[in-house]
Amino acid sequence: MKAVILAGGLGTRLLPFTQIIPKPLLPVGEKSVLQIQMEQLKKCGFDQIYLATNYKSDYIENFFGDGQNYGVKLKFSKEEKPLGTIGPLTLLKNELTEPFLLMNGDILTLLKFNEMYDFALKQSSLLTIGIKEYIMPFDFGNVFFDGDYVTSIEEKPNLKNNILAGVYVLNPSIFQYIPENTYFGMDNLLHFLLDNNMPIIKYEIKEYWLDIGQVGDYTKAQEVYNKHFK
């Protein structure tokens, strides 16, 4: 099975860590973020992995080579200019001739990727998106009222949202809707499919999931490494 990891981001929210080291190579415990991702994918049967790179791509390629040391077949695709989160796939479309998994290069998860993949294959959709329930503490009491009369107070309620988790399964037929050599993000693709009444399927991720987007998240990754990813 084939998977693509988006590993070309600048990682500006993780400065100064990413000033020298590209975000996918940041160490978490004894490994890099990208190494943990590849190990998790391999456990789930994804043995052909493509890395879509841009920023400091040579660092990443020199670090991982052909993937033999990690038990996978690794290939690299380098953007000549930023193409967003979906645009880089067009550089690989001759390789991606069967349904494939796509994931952001800055998330850590115990998701059983093969189960999501198998679920997606049974759907009549070109795109299956992984979603995660995200609970955000709210620091203030929520006041309800009728006119000038207070009817109830909910003390510091948690805010619950379902968010895009950065993991997707795509059918290669979707390439007909992705412009080549053009900056094109996942948001552009989602809006296009919705605007044209084309089905998008959700897959709820119940397993542990962490987005390493900011310094506080990176600190959290260090804390959970021994428990989940060692």
Secondary structure, DSSP 8 states (H G I E B T S, - for coil): -EEEEEE----GGGTTGGGTS-GGG-EETTEEHHHHHHHHHHHTT--EEEEEE-TTHHHHHHHHTTSGGGTSEEEEEE-SS--TTTGGGGGGTTT--S-EEEEETTEEE---HHHHHHHHHTSS-SEEEEEEEEEEE--S-EEEEETTEEEEEE-S-EEEEEEEEEEEEE-GGGGGGS-TTS---HHHHHHHHHHTT--EEEEE--S-EEE--SHHHHHHHHHHHHHHT-
